[in-house]
Amino acid sequence: MRRRPGFDLIGPLTAVLLTAVAVAAVAVRPVAAADAAKARAPRVTAHYAYLGKAYPDPPPLSLLDPIVDDEGLAGARLGDRENKATGRLLGDDFVMDEVVVARDGDVAAAADALFAAGVRFVIADLDGVDLLAVAARSGAADAMILNIRDGDDDLRQSRCRANVFHVAPSYAQRTDGLAQYLIWKRWKNWLLVAGTAPADLAYAAAVERAATKFGAEIVERRSYAFEAGSRRVESGHQQVQTQMPMVTQGAPDYDVAFVADASETFGEYLSYQTDRPRPVVGTHGLVGVGWHRAFEQFGGMSLQSSFERRAKRWMRERDYDGWLAAKIFGEAVTRTGSAAPADVRAYVTGPEFRIAGHKGIGMTFRPWDNQLRQPILVMGPRALVSISPQEGFLHERSELDTLGFDLPDSTCRFP
C-alpha cells in the first residue's frame, strides 16, 4: 500500500504556490502532447456506489416534516462532490454510481451488477434483510459495504458480517447516549412504552439493556398498538387527546416516559399527553441521534448550509450517514493513493484512520463488530441539549466505547 509523502503538509497556501509555479513552467516551456495527456490521466480512479431501495416508508407524523425521496442519497451526493473536489487537486478521479432498486425489485441482482463492474465499496441504504443479502453475494467477499440505514443491534451481534461496516449508530449507541444523560440528571425511573413492530421491539430491548448497564430502573413496560385514525379531520386532535393519556395511566411513578416507536406510528403524540407531567424521551421527544438538523457545533453549520444549498431541504440523519460513508472512502483513497479494496480496507481498519465528522472527535471503527465509534447527540426538537458520552463515564480505551456494545459484551464472531 503506497502513501503520498508529505500529504499532510499540503495546505491552501502551498496549493496556490504550486499552481503558480506550474503555470509559470507552462509559460516558459511548451509541454509535449504526450506529456499533457499523461498529466491529465488520473493517478487513481476510485469507483464506488450508492445502493438503495424504494421502501414504503411511513409518512411523517408532523406536517412540518416533508416527504422526501432522496434521503441518504442526497448526503452521499454531497460527500461525492467533496471527494471530487479533493480528487481534482491531487489528480484522483472519483466515480459514484447511483442505484435505487424499485420496491419490488431484486437488490441482490443490482449488487451483482455492481460487483461485476468492479465496484467494491458500497454505500448501502438498505434494511437488514437486504443488507445481509448483498453481503452474502460472491462478489462481496472482498468488498466494504457501509450500512447507513439500519440500527438493529443484531446486525452488529449475532448477524454481524466481516464485510459490513456500520456508519449508522446502533440502537444500543442511541439508548446508551440517552441513558447517560438521564443518569447524569438523576432521572433513573423509566416507564417504557413500546410499539409492536419489529423495529420497536429491537429498540425497546436496547432501552432495557441500557437501564441494566447504567443502573436505571424500568418501573413498567407497556405495549401499545396505535390505531390510526384521520388526525387531520376536525376531531383528530380529540382522538389523540383521549387515547394517549391512557397509555401511561396507572403506572408506578416514573421520571421519564421512554418511548420505543422506531416505526414512527405514535411516538410524536405522547409528549404532553402523559398522565403525569413528565418528559418523553427515546425515539421521540428527547432523542439520541447521530445527526440533527439543529446541530451547528464543530463546523456543523458549514455542513448544514452546504447540504441545504444543494438539496433545498434540511439535512436528515440518513443524509449525514450517506455523506460520512462517502467521505470515509474518499479519505482512504486520498491517504493511501490507492482504490484497491485491500488497501482501502487496511487503512480504514488500521490505527492511523480517523474520520472527521463535525462532532468534535475523530471517529474510528470498532474491530470487534465494525461499528463506527461516534458521539451521540442528545437533542430536543429544535436545539441541542447535550452530547454523550457524558462527563464521568470513563473507559480504558475510548470514552466512545461506553456507548453501544463494548468488546466484553459483544457476541459478534467474524469468520
VODO-497531 format. One record per residue (C-alpha): x, y, z; residue in three letters; residue number from 1. Coordinates in Angstrom, 2 decimals. Example, Ala and Ser with C-alpha at 12.3 -4.5 7.8 and 13.67 -1.06 7.14 Angstrom:
<atoms>
+---------+---------+---------+--------+-----+
!       X !       Y !       Z ! residu ! num !
+---------+---------+---------+--------+-----+
!   12.30 !   -4.50 !    7.80 !    ala !   1 !
!   13.67 !   -1.06 !    7.14 !    ser !   2 !
+---------+---------+---------+--------+-----+
</atoms>
This chain:
<atoms>
+---------+---------+---------+--------+-----+
!       X !       Y !       Z ! residu ! num !
+---------+---------+---------+--------+-----+
!    0.00 !    0.00 !    0.00 !    met !   1 !
!    1.64 !    3.26 !   -1.14 !    arg !   2 !
!    1.23 !    6.59 !    0.58 !    arg !   3 !
!    1.66 !   10.09 !   -0.73 !    arg !   4 !
!    4.71 !   11.59 !    1.00 !    pro !   5 !
!    4.06 !   14.90 !    2.67 !    gly !   6 !
!    0.33 !   14.91 !    2.05 !    phe !   7 !
!   -0.37 !   16.43 !    5.45 !    asp !   8 !
!    1.85 !   19.40 !    4.60 !    leu !   9 !
!   -0.20 !   20.48 !    1.59 !    ile !  10 !
!   -2.31 !   23.42 !    2.73 !    gly !  11 !
!   -4.26 !   26.05 !    0.82 !    pro !  12 !
!   -1.28 !   28.45 !    0.50 !    leu !  13 !
!    1.02 !   25.65 !   -0.64 !    thr !  14 !
!   -1.52 !   24.59 !   -3.23 !    ala !  15 !
!   -1.72 !   28.16 !   -4.59 !    val !  16 !
!    2.08 !   28.42 !   -4.82 !    leu !  17 !
!    2.34 !   25.06 !   -6.56 !    leu !  18 !
!   -0.31 !   26.14 !   -9.05 !    thr !  19 !
!    1.55 !   29.39 !   -9.75 !    ala !  20 !
!    4.80 !   27.51 !  -10.33 !    val !  21 !
!    3.07 !   25.09 !  -12.68 !    ala !  22 !
!    1.53 !   27.94 !  -14.69 !    val !  23 !
!    4.90 !   29.69 !  -14.95 !    ala !  24 !
!    6.55 !   26.50 !  -16.14 !    ala !  25 !
!    3.97 !   26.09 !  -18.87 !    val !  26 !
!    4.53 !   29.70 !  -19.94 !    ala !  27 !
!    8.28 !   29.29 !  -20.50 !    val !  28 !
!    8.34 !   25.73 !  -21.85 !    arg !  29 !
!    5.72 !   24.16 !  -24.14 !    pro !  30 !
!    4.56 !   20.76 !  -22.98 !    val !  31 !
!    4.61 !   17.93 !  -25.47 !    ala !  32 !
!    1.24 !   16.47 !  -26.39 !    ala !  33 !
!    2.16 !   13.12 !  -24.89 !    ala !  34 !
!    3.22 !   14.76 !  -21.62 !    asp !  35 !
!   -0.02 !   16.75 !  -21.48 !    ala !  36 !
!   -2.11 !   13.62 !  -21.97 !    ala !  37 !
!   -0.15 !   11.88 !  -19.25 !    lys !  38 !
!   -0.67 !   14.84 !  -16.91 !    ala !  39 !
!   -4.42 !   14.68 !  -17.45 !    arg !  40 !
!   -4.65 !   10.97 !  -16.68 !    ala !  41 !
!   -5.86 !   10.33 !  -13.10 !    pro !  42 !
!   -3.41 !    8.74 !  -10.73 !    arg !  43 !
!   -6.26 !    6.83 !   -9.10 !    val !  44 !
!   -9.72 !    6.04 !  -10.45 !    thr !  45 !
!  -11.89 !    5.41 !   -7.42 !    ala !  46 !
!  -15.15 !    3.68 !   -8.35 !    his !  47 !
!  -17.83 !    3.25 !   -5.68 !    tyr !  48 !
!  -21.61 !    3.14 !   -5.46 !    ala !  49 !
!  -24.71 !    4.14 !   -3.56 !    tyr !  50 !
!  -27.20 !    1.25 !   -3.40 !    leu !  51 !
!  -30.69 !    1.91 !   -2.09 !    gly !  52 !
!  -34.23 !    0.68 !   -2.43 !    lys !  53 !
!  -37.62 !    2.42 !   -2.69 !    ala !  54 !
!  -39.03 !    1.13 !    0.60 !    tyr !  55 !
!  -42.60 !    2.09 !    1.56 !    pro !  56 !
!  -41.53 !    4.39 !    4.39 !    asp !  57 !
!  -44.35 !    5.64 !    6.63 !    pro !  58 !
!  -45.39 !    9.27 !    6.12 !    pro !  59 !
!  -44.08 !   11.67 !    8.76 !    pro !  60 !
!  -46.33 !   12.25 !   11.75 !    leu !  61 !
!  -45.86 !   16.01 !   11.52 !    ser !  62 !
!  -46.80 !   18.18 !    8.56 !    leu !  63 !
!  -43.60 !   20.14 !    9.23 !    leu !  64 !
!  -41.56 !   17.17 !    8.01 !    asp !  65 !
!  -41.79 !   16.96 !    4.22 !    pro !  66 !
!  -41.86 !   13.65 !    2.38 !    ile !  67 !
!  -38.55 !   13.25 !    0.56 !    val !  68 !
!  -37.46 !   10.59 !   -1.90 !    asp !  69 !
!  -33.70 !   11.12 !   -1.78 !    asp !  70 !
!  -32.90 !   10.76 !    1.92 !    glu !  71 !
!  -29.47 !    9.18 !    2.23 !    gly !  72 !
!  -28.73 !    9.62 !   -1.46 !    leu !  73 !
!  -28.59 !   13.41 !   -1.18 !    ala !  74 !
!  -25.97 !   13.09 !    1.55 !    gly !  75 !
!  -23.91 !   10.62 !   -0.45 !    ala !  76 !
!  -24.01 !   13.03 !   -3.39 !    arg !  77 !
!  -22.62 !   15.81 !   -1.22 !    leu !  78 !
!  -19.83 !   13.54 !    0.02 !    gly !  79 !
!  -19.04 !   12.53 !   -3.55 !    asp !  80 !
!  -18.91 !   16.19 !   -4.57 !    arg !  81 !
!  -16.35 !   16.86 !   -1.84 !    glu !  82 !
!  -14.36 !   13.77 !   -2.86 !    asn !  83 !
!  -14.27 !   15.03 !   -6.45 !    lys !  84 !
!  -13.02 !   18.44 !   -5.29 !    ala !  85 !
!  -10.15 !   16.81 !   -3.40 !    thr !  86 !
!   -9.52 !   14.48 !   -6.32 !    gly !  87 !
!   -9.11 !   17.37 !   -8.76 !    arg !  88 !
!   -6.40 !   18.83 !   -6.54 !    leu !  89 !
!   -4.49 !   15.56 !   -6.21 !    leu !  90 !
!   -5.17 !   14.03 !   -9.60 !    gly !  91 !
!   -7.66 !   11.38 !   -8.50 !    asp !  92 !
!  -10.94 !   10.58 !  -10.26 !    asp !  93 !
!  -13.93 !    9.64 !   -8.08 !    phe !  94 !
!  -16.89 !    7.95 !   -9.77 !    val !  95 !
!  -20.02 !    7.14 !   -7.74 !    met !  96 !
!  -22.78 !    5.04 !   -9.28 !    asp !  97 !
!  -26.32 !    5.62 !   -8.02 !    glu !  98 !
!  -28.57 !    2.57 !   -7.94 !    val !  99 !
!  -32.05 !    2.70 !   -6.40 !    val ! 100 !
!  -33.96 !   -0.57 !   -6.74 !    val ! 101 !
!  -37.73 !   -0.50 !   -7.17 !    ala ! 102 !
!  -39.91 !   -1.50 !   -4.23 !    arg ! 103 !
!  -40.43 !   -4.99 !   -5.65 !    asp ! 104 !
!  -37.00 !   -5.16 !   -7.29 !    gly ! 105 !
!  -34.10 !   -7.53 !   -6.68 !    asp ! 106 !
!  -31.40 !   -5.86 !   -4.58 !    val ! 107 !
!  -29.08 !   -8.87 !   -4.83 !    ala ! 108 !
!  -29.17 !   -8.71 !   -8.64 !    ala ! 109 !
!  -28.37 !   -5.00 !   -8.54 !    ala ! 110 !
!  -25.45 !   -5.70 !   -6.23 !    ala ! 111 !
!  -24.18 !   -8.44 !   -8.54 !    asp ! 112 !
!  -24.12 !   -5.95 !  -11.42 !    ala ! 113 !
!  -22.09 !   -3.51 !   -9.35 !    leu ! 114 !
!  -19.62 !   -6.16 !   -8.27 !    phe ! 115 !
!  -19.28 !   -7.36 !  -11.87 !    ala ! 116 !
!  -18.37 !   -3.78 !  -12.84 !    ala ! 117 !
!  -15.55 !   -3.80 !  -10.32 !    gly ! 118 !
!  -17.22 !   -1.85 !   -7.52 !    val ! 119 !
!  -16.03 !   -2.97 !   -4.10 !    arg ! 120 !
!  -17.10 !   -0.04 !   -1.91 !    phe ! 121 !
!  -20.87 !    0.21 !   -1.48 !    val ! 122 !
!  -22.88 !    2.77 !    0.49 !    ile ! 123 !
!  -25.82 !    0.57 !    1.47 !    ala ! 124 !
!  -29.09 !    2.37 !    2.21 !    asp ! 125 !
!  -30.86 !   -0.92 !    2.88 !    leu ! 126 !
!  -32.82 !   -2.66 !    5.60 !    asp ! 127 !
!  -31.25 !   -5.58 !    7.45 !    gly ! 128 !
!  -32.63 !   -8.33 !    5.22 !    val ! 129 !
!  -31.41 !   -6.72 !    2.00 !    asp ! 130 !
!  -28.14 !   -5.67 !    3.61 !    leu ! 131 !
!  -27.26 !   -9.26 !    4.53 !    leu ! 132 !
!  -28.38 !  -10.50 !    1.11 !    ala ! 133 !
!  -25.90 !   -8.13 !   -0.55 !    val ! 134 !
!  -23.15 !   -9.10 !    1.89 !    ala ! 135 !
!  -23.66 !  -12.78 !    1.01 !    ala ! 136 !
!  -23.07 !  -12.37 !   -2.74 !    arg ! 137 !
!  -19.90 !  -13.98 !   -4.06 !    ser ! 138 !
!  -18.70 !  -10.65 !   -5.43 !    gly ! 139 !
!  -18.90 !   -9.10 !   -1.97 !    ala ! 140 !
!  -16.19 !  -11.29 !   -0.45 !    ala ! 141 !
!  -13.54 !   -8.55 !   -0.67 !    asp ! 142 !
!  -15.98 !   -5.61 !   -0.60 !    ala ! 143 !
!  -16.69 !   -2.98 !    2.05 !    met ! 144 !
!  -20.43 !   -2.47 !    2.49 !    ile ! 145 !
!  -21.28 !    0.57 !    4.60 !    leu ! 146 !
!  -24.66 !    0.40 !    6.34 !    asn ! 147 !
!  -26.22 !    3.86 !    6.60 !    ile ! 148 !
!  -29.81 !    2.85 !    7.39 !    arg ! 149 !
!  -30.44 !    0.00 !    9.84 !    asp ! 150 !
!  -29.69 !    0.43 !   13.55 !    gly ! 151 !
!  -30.68 !   -3.08 !   14.66 !    asp ! 152 !
!  -28.20 !   -4.37 !   17.23 !    asp ! 153 !
!  -28.45 !   -7.91 !   15.85 !    asp ! 154 !
!  -26.64 !   -6.75 !   12.70 !    leu ! 155 !
!  -23.69 !   -5.90 !   14.95 !    arg ! 156 !
!  -24.03 !   -9.01 !   17.11 !    gln ! 157 !
!  -25.45 !  -12.41 !   16.15 !    ser ! 158 !
!  -25.85 !  -11.44 !   12.48 !    arg ! 159 !
!  -22.61 !   -9.48 !   12.05 !    cys ! 160 !
!  -20.63 !   -9.84 !    8.82 !    arg ! 161 !
!  -16.95 !   -9.12 !    8.24 !    ala ! 162 !
!  -17.64 !   -7.16 !    5.05 !    asn ! 163 !
!  -20.38 !   -4.96 !    6.56 !    val ! 164 !
!  -19.37 !   -1.75 !    8.34 !    phe ! 165 !
!  -21.92 !    0.31 !   10.25 !    his ! 166 !
!  -21.91 !    4.08 !    9.85 !    val ! 167 !
!  -25.45 !    4.40 !   11.21 !    ala ! 168 !
!  -25.41 !    4.35 !   15.02 !    pro ! 169 !
!  -26.84 !    1.23 !   16.59 !    ser ! 170 !
!  -29.89 !    1.24 !   18.83 !    tyr ! 171 !
!  -27.53 !    0.46 !   21.70 !    ala ! 172 !
!  -25.43 !    3.55 !   20.99 !    gln ! 173 !
!  -28.54 !    5.73 !   20.80 !    arg ! 174 !
!  -30.12 !    4.44 !   24.01 !    thr ! 175 !
!  -26.81 !    4.41 !   25.89 !    asp ! 176 !
!  -26.28 !    8.05 !   24.92 !    gly ! 177 !
!  -29.71 !    8.95 !   26.25 !    leu ! 178 !
!  -29.26 !    6.80 !   29.35 !    ala ! 179 !
!  -26.01 !    8.51 !   30.30 !    gln ! 180 !
!  -27.71 !   11.88 !   30.17 !    tyr ! 181 !
!  -30.71 !   10.66 !   32.18 !    leu ! 182 !
!  -28.41 !    9.20 !   34.83 !    ile ! 183 !
!  -26.48 !   12.48 !   34.93 !    trp ! 184 !
!  -29.81 !   14.22 !   35.54 !    lys ! 185 !
!  -30.70 !   11.58 !   38.17 !    arg ! 186 !
!  -33.80 !   10.56 !   36.24 !    trp ! 187 !
!  -33.43 !    6.88 !   36.97 !    lys ! 188 !
!  -37.02 !    5.62 !   36.91 !    asn ! 189 !
!  -38.33 !    4.96 !   33.41 !    trp ! 190 !
!  -41.74 !    3.97 !   32.10 !    leu ! 191 !
!  -41.08 !    2.10 !   28.85 !    leu ! 192 !
!  -43.81 !    2.38 !   26.19 !    val ! 193 !
!  -43.03 !    0.21 !   23.17 !    ala ! 194 !
!  -44.77 !   -0.28 !   19.85 !    gly ! 195 !
!  -45.36 !   -3.71 !   18.41 !    thr ! 196 !
!  -43.37 !   -3.56 !   15.15 !    ala ! 197 !
!  -40.05 !   -5.48 !   14.98 !    pro ! 198 !
!  -38.04 !   -2.25 !   14.96 !    ala ! 199 !
!  -39.93 !   -1.03 !   18.04 !    asp ! 200 !
!  -39.16 !   -4.25 !   19.90 !    leu ! 201 !
!  -35.48 !   -4.07 !   18.94 !    ala ! 202 !
!  -35.24 !   -0.50 !   20.22 !    tyr ! 203 !
!  -37.08 !   -1.45 !   23.43 !    ala ! 204 !
!  -34.57 !   -4.25 !   24.02 !    ala ! 205 !
!  -31.79 !   -1.67 !   23.74 !    ala ! 206 !
!  -33.55 !    0.52 !   26.31 !    val ! 207 !
!  -33.76 !   -2.40 !   28.75 !    glu ! 208 !
!  -30.10 !   -3.17 !   28.19 !    arg ! 209 !
!  -29.15 !    0.48 !   28.83 !    ala ! 210 !
!  -31.15 !    0.53 !   32.07 !    ala ! 211 !
!  -29.27 !   -2.51 !   33.35 !    thr ! 212 !
!  -25.92 !   -1.15 !   32.17 !    lys ! 213 !
!  -26.22 !    2.25 !   33.83 !    phe ! 214 !
!  -28.28 !    1.44 !   36.91 !    gly ! 215 !
!  -31.69 !    2.78 !   35.96 !    ala ! 216 !
!  -34.99 !    1.05 !   36.71 !    glu ! 217 !
!  -37.79 !    0.36 !   34.27 !    ile ! 218 !
!  -40.79 !    0.68 !   36.58 !    val ! 219 !
!  -43.06 !   -0.92 !   33.99 !    glu ! 220 !
!  -43.03 !   -1.88 !   30.33 !    arg ! 221 !
!  -46.18 !   -1.29 !   28.33 !    arg ! 222 !
!  -47.00 !   -2.36 !   24.81 !    ser ! 223 !
!  -49.03 !   -0.07 !   22.62 !    tyr ! 224 !
!  -50.52 !   -0.71 !   19.18 !    ala ! 225 !
!  -51.64 !    2.59 !   17.76 !    phe ! 226 !
!  -54.92 !    2.50 !   15.84 !    glu ! 227 !
!  -54.52 !    5.19 !   13.23 !    ala ! 228 !
!  -57.41 !    7.49 !   12.56 !    gly ! 229 !
!  -57.62 !   10.60 !   10.47 !    ser ! 230 !
!  -55.70 !   13.08 !   12.57 !    arg ! 231 !
!  -56.25 !   15.85 !   10.01 !    arg ! 232 !
!  -60.02 !   16.00 !   10.36 !    val ! 233 !
!  -61.58 !   18.30 !   12.92 !    glu ! 234 !
!  -61.77 !   15.59 !   15.59 !    ser ! 235 !
!  -58.26 !   14.21 !   15.03 !    gly ! 236 !
!  -56.75 !   16.02 !   18.00 !    his ! 237 !
!  -59.56 !   14.74 !   20.22 !    gln ! 238 !
!  -58.68 !   11.15 !   19.31 !    gln ! 239 !
!  -55.05 !   11.72 !   20.30 !    val ! 240 !
!  -56.01 !   13.63 !   23.44 !    gln ! 241 !
!  -58.31 !   10.80 !   24.52 !    thr ! 242 !
!  -56.15 !    7.80 !   23.61 !    gln ! 243 !
!  -52.64 !    8.82 !   24.57 !    met ! 244 !
!  -53.10 !    9.58 !   28.30 !    pro ! 245 !
!  -54.48 !    6.06 !   28.71 !    met ! 246 !
!  -51.09 !    4.66 !   27.65 !    val ! 247 !
!  -49.47 !    5.84 !   30.88 !    thr ! 248 !
!  -52.39 !    5.76 !   33.33 !    gln ! 249 !
!  -51.97 !    3.69 !   36.48 !    gly ! 250 !
!  -48.24 !    3.13 !   36.09 !    ala ! 251 !
!  -45.89 !    3.37 !   39.08 !    pro ! 252 !
!  -44.30 !    6.79 !   39.43 !    asp ! 253 !
!  -41.62 !    7.48 !   36.86 !    tyr ! 254 !
!  -39.16 !   10.25 !   35.96 !    asp ! 255 !
!  -39.45 !    9.91 !   32.17 !    val ! 256 !
!  -41.63 !    8.11 !   29.67 !    ala ! 257 !
!  -39.20 !    6.22 !   27.42 !    phe ! 258 !
!  -40.92 !    5.64 !   24.08 !    val ! 259 !
!  -39.79 !    2.95 !   21.63 !    ala ! 260 !
!  -41.51 !    3.79 !   18.35 !    asp ! 261 !
!  -38.86 !    3.25 !   15.68 !    ala ! 262 !
!  -41.63 !    2.53 !   13.17 !    ser ! 263 !
!  -42.98 !    6.09 !   13.54 !    glu ! 264 !
!  -46.63 !    5.44 !   14.33 !    thr ! 265 !
!  -47.45 !    7.10 !   17.66 !    phe ! 266 !
!  -44.38 !    8.44 !   19.47 !    gly ! 267 !
!  -44.84 !   12.03 !   18.33 !    glu ! 268 !
!  -48.22 !   12.12 !   20.08 !    tyr ! 269 !
!  -47.00 !   11.07 !   23.53 !    leu ! 270 !
!  -45.39 !   14.38 !   24.54 !    ser ! 271 !
!  -47.73 !   16.49 !   26.72 !    tyr ! 272 !
!  -50.21 !   13.59 !   26.81 !    gln ! 273 !
!  -48.76 !   11.54 !   29.70 !    thr ! 274 !
!  -50.91 !   11.16 !   32.81 !    asp ! 275 !
!  -48.18 !   12.81 !   34.89 !    arg ! 276 !
!  -46.18 !   15.89 !   33.86 !    pro ! 277 !
!  -43.08 !   14.00 !   32.76 !    arg ! 278 !
!  -40.68 !   14.40 !   29.83 !    pro ! 279 !
!  -40.82 !   11.97 !   26.91 !    val ! 280 !
!  -37.52 !   10.53 !   25.67 !    val ! 281 !
!  -36.44 !    7.81 !   23.26 !    gly ! 282 !
!  -37.39 !    7.72 !   19.61 !    thr ! 283 !
!  -39.38 !   10.93 !   20.13 !    his ! 284 !
!  -39.22 !   13.91 !   22.45 !    gly ! 285 !
!  -35.66 !   14.00 !   23.74 !    leu ! 286 !
!  -33.80 !   11.78 !   21.27 !    val ! 287 !
!  -30.35 !   10.24 !   20.94 !    gly ! 288 !
!  -29.17 !   10.58 !   17.33 !    val ! 289 !
!  -26.09 !   10.62 !   15.16 !    gly ! 290 !
!  -27.08 !   13.90 !   13.49 !    trp ! 291 !
!  -29.83 !   16.51 !   13.67 !    his ! 292 !
!  -30.87 !   19.44 !   11.54 !    arg ! 293 !
!  -30.43 !   21.81 !   14.52 !    ala ! 294 !
!  -26.83 !   20.80 !   15.27 !    phe ! 295 !
!  -24.26 !   23.50 !   14.48 !    glu ! 296 !
!  -21.17 !   22.91 !   16.64 !    gln ! 297 !
!  -17.71 !   21.81 !   15.42 !    phe ! 298 !
!  -18.29 !   23.29 !   11.98 !    gly ! 299 !
!  -21.65 !   21.58 !   11.69 !    gly ! 300 !
!  -23.24 !   24.80 !   10.46 !    met ! 301 !
!  -21.00 !   24.72 !    7.38 !    ser ! 302 !
!  -22.11 !   21.17 !    6.55 !    leu ! 303 !
!  -25.76 !   22.02 !    7.14 !    gln ! 304 !
!  -25.53 !   25.06 !    4.85 !    ser ! 305 !
!  -23.67 !   23.21 !    2.12 !    ser ! 306 !
!  -26.28 !   20.45 !    2.12 !    phe ! 307 !
!  -29.24 !   22.82 !    2.17 !    glu ! 308 !
!  -27.90 !   24.82 !   -0.79 !    arg ! 309 !
!  -27.78 !   21.71 !   -2.94 !    arg ! 310 !
!  -30.66 !   19.59 !   -1.66 !    ala ! 311 !
!  -33.04 !   22.51 !   -0.97 !    lys ! 312 !
!  -34.01 !   20.98 !    2.37 !    arg ! 313 !
!  -32.62 !   20.22 !    5.82 !    trp ! 314 !
!  -30.04 !   17.51 !    6.33 !    met ! 315 !
!  -31.53 !   14.42 !    7.95 !    arg ! 316 !
!  -29.68 !   11.76 !    9.88 !    glu ! 317 !
!  -29.50 !    9.29 !    6.99 !    arg ! 318 !
!  -28.22 !   12.07 !    4.74 !    asp ! 319 !
!  -25.41 !   12.63 !    7.23 !    tyr ! 320 !
!  -24.59 !    8.93 !    7.28 !    asp ! 321 !
!  -24.52 !    8.85 !    3.47 !    gly ! 322 !
!  -22.22 !   11.86 !    3.40 !    trp ! 323 !
!  -19.95 !   10.33 !    6.03 !    leu ! 324 !
!  -19.76 !    6.98 !    4.23 !    ala ! 325 !
!  -18.66 !    8.70 !    1.02 !    ala ! 326 !
!  -16.08 !   10.70 !    2.96 !    lys ! 327 !
!  -14.69 !    7.54 !    4.56 !    ile ! 328 !
!  -13.96 !    6.14 !    1.10 !    phe ! 329 !
!  -12.53 !    9.45 !   -0.07 !    gly ! 330 !
!  -10.30 !    9.74 !    2.98 !    glu ! 331 !
!   -8.92 !    6.23 !    2.47 !    ala ! 332 !
!   -8.17 !    6.79 !   -1.22 !    val ! 333 !
!   -6.60 !   10.18 !   -0.57 !    thr ! 334 !
!   -4.38 !    8.98 !    2.25 !    arg ! 335 !
!   -3.22 !    5.75 !    0.61 !    thr ! 336 !
!   -3.12 !    6.82 !   -3.02 !    gly ! 337 !
!   -4.97 !    3.63 !   -3.89 !    ser ! 338 !
!   -8.52 !    2.46 !   -4.56 !    ala ! 339 !
!   -7.62 !   -1.23 !   -4.31 !    ala ! 340 !
!  -10.07 !   -2.96 !   -1.94 !    pro ! 341 !
!   -7.33 !   -4.45 !    0.22 !    ala ! 342 !
!   -5.59 !   -1.08 !    0.61 !    asp ! 343 !
!   -8.79 !    0.80 !    1.43 !    val ! 344 !
!   -9.86 !   -1.78 !    3.99 !    arg ! 345 !
!   -6.41 !   -1.96 !    5.58 !    ala ! 346 !
!   -6.36 !    1.79 !    6.07 !    tyr ! 347 !
!   -9.94 !    2.12 !    7.34 !    val ! 348 !
!   -9.40 !   -0.66 !    9.89 !    thr ! 349 !
!   -5.86 !    0.43 !   10.77 !    gly ! 350 !
!   -4.50 !    2.57 !   13.62 !    pro ! 351 !
!   -3.99 !    5.70 !   11.51 !    glu ! 352 !
!   -7.61 !    6.06 !   10.40 !    phe ! 353 !
!   -9.67 !    8.91 !   11.83 !    arg ! 354 !
!  -12.68 !   10.38 !   10.08 !    ile ! 355 !
!  -13.73 !   13.92 !   10.92 !    ala ! 356 !
!  -17.49 !   14.27 !   11.02 !    gly ! 357 !
!  -18.15 !   17.68 !   12.62 !    his ! 358 !
!  -18.71 !   16.07 !   16.01 !    lys ! 359 !
!  -15.59 !   17.20 !   17.84 !    gly ! 360 !
!  -13.57 !   13.99 !   17.70 !    ile ! 361 !
!  -12.03 !   11.70 !   15.10 !    gly ! 362 !
!  -14.19 !    8.59 !   14.66 !    met ! 363 !
!  -12.97 !    5.02 !   14.09 !    thr ! 364 !
!  -14.41 !    1.56 !   13.53 !    phe ! 365 !
!  -14.52 !   -0.99 !   16.33 !    arg ! 366 !
!  -12.60 !   -4.07 !   15.24 !    pro ! 367 !
!  -14.91 !   -6.49 !   17.07 !    trp ! 368 !
!  -18.16 !   -5.56 !   15.28 !    asp ! 369 !
!  -17.30 !   -2.98 !   12.57 !    asn ! 370 !
!  -19.43 !   -0.31 !   14.25 !    gln ! 371 !
!  -18.29 !    3.30 !   13.88 !    leu ! 372 !
!  -17.47 !    4.83 !   17.25 !    arg ! 373 !
!  -19.24 !    8.18 !   17.43 !    gln ! 374 !
!  -20.70 !   10.71 !   19.86 !    pro ! 375 !
!  -24.46 !   10.65 !   20.28 !    ile ! 376 !
!  -26.30 !   13.97 !   20.13 !    leu ! 377 !
!  -28.96 !   14.37 !   22.80 !    val ! 378 !
!  -31.43 !   16.60 !   21.02 !    met ! 379 !
!  -34.71 !   18.30 !   21.69 !    gly ! 380 !
!  -36.98 !   19.03 !   18.73 !    pro ! 381 !
!  -35.27 !   22.33 !   17.95 !    arg ! 382 !
!  -31.98 !   22.51 !   19.87 !    ala ! 383 !
!  -29.03 !   20.55 !   21.21 !    leu ! 384 !
!  -29.41 !   19.50 !   24.85 !    val ! 385 !
!  -26.15 !   17.59 !   25.37 !    ser ! 386 !
!  -23.60 !   15.30 !   23.73 !    ile ! 387 !
!  -22.78 !   11.82 !   25.03 !    ser ! 388 !
!  -20.54 !   10.28 !   26.31 !    pro ! 389 !
!  -21.27 !   12.32 !   29.41 !    gln ! 390 !
!  -18.54 !   13.53 !   31.72 !    glu ! 391 !
!  -17.59 !   10.89 !   34.27 !    gly ! 392 !
!  -18.34 !    7.85 !   32.11 !    phe ! 393 !
!  -14.79 !    6.62 !   31.66 !    leu ! 394 !
!  -13.26 !    3.84 !   29.59 !    his ! 395 !
!   -9.76 !    2.38 !   29.43 !    glu ! 396 !
!   -9.64 !    2.57 !   25.63 !    arg ! 397 !
!  -12.04 !    5.26 !   24.42 !    ser ! 398 !
!  -14.94 !    7.01 !   26.12 !    glu ! 399 !
!  -16.88 !    6.39 !   22.90 !    leu ! 400 !
!  -16.81 !    2.70 !   23.83 !    asp ! 401 !
!  -19.15 !    3.46 !   26.73 !    thr ! 402 !
!  -21.82 !    3.78 !   24.01 !    leu ! 403 !
!  -23.07 !    0.55 !   22.50 !    gly ! 404 !
!  -21.52 !   -2.90 !   22.74 !    phe ! 405 !
!  -18.02 !   -2.93 !   24.20 !    asp ! 406 !
!  -15.64 !   -5.80 !   23.45 !    leu ! 407 !
!  -16.53 !   -7.92 !   26.54 !    pro ! 408 !
!  -20.25 !   -7.59 !   25.72 !    asp ! 409 !
!  -20.02 !   -8.38 !   22.03 !    ser ! 410 !
!  -21.29 !  -11.66 !   20.64 !    thr ! 411 !
!  -20.06 !  -10.88 !   17.12 !    cys ! 412 !
!  -17.66 !  -13.50 !   15.78 !    arg ! 413 !
!  -16.32 !  -12.86 !   12.31 !    phe ! 414 !
!  -15.36 !  -15.99 !   10.33 !    pro ! 415 !
+---------+---------+---------+--------+-----+
</atoms>
